[in-house]
């Protein structure tokens, strides 16, 4: 039911809308003055991913079979500079791999699907690993930190460099941007640090389908 008080609030709402519009315009002018009008029209970080956008478009047709679960990035964006450690405990940052295509994999010994795909990731590294590509498998076990290294040795996974993050912060950082929901989590990243695709769950990374996908990313035949 309409009341007199409802009617008298209408002008107040209009004034509020005008004030809000003026405030937004003021903020826009302020941002343009500080950052330049171009910053409002285009995100400079995304501009670095223009090549990734073109490549991701070509990968869609290859995301089938054993790698059908890969979600190819529709709008590739640069990933945060994730941090973890190497086998000696030295801090490492994802940006150190700029210039190389990276298959970033998060795994743990308590994750059965993670353990199952590690030999295939090892085989993929053996086939493509070098100055243009690396499988960066980051272990996120938070207890018994010697267990992951021992397990890798026991199953013969020896081509992958060991990386770890006992705090599991790398998982939380990816989860915060909607790129990690469970284990294992794998991201395909271009040489500029831009996401090409994400896969939640395991895959047969030594399969012909995976080899063709990585070959295409690297611009060479399988």
Secondary structure as UniProt FT lines:
FT   HELIX           4..35
FT   HELIX           37..41
FT   HELIX           44..47
FT   TURN            48..49
FT   HELIX           50..59
FT   HELIX           60..62
FT   HELIX           65..67
FT   TURN            68..69
FT   STRAND          71..72
FT   STRAND          83..86
FT   TURN            87..88
FT   STRAND          91..93
FT   HELIX           94..97
FT   TURN            98..99
FT   STRAND          101..107
FT   TURN            109..110
FT   HELIX           112..128
FT   STRAND          133..139
FT   TURN            145..146
FT   HELIX           147..155
FT   STRAND          163..164
FT   TURN            166..167
FT   HELIX           169..176
FT   TURN            177..178
FT   STRAND          185..189
FT   TURN            191..192
FT   STRAND          194..200
FT   TURN            205..206
FT   HELIX           208..218
//
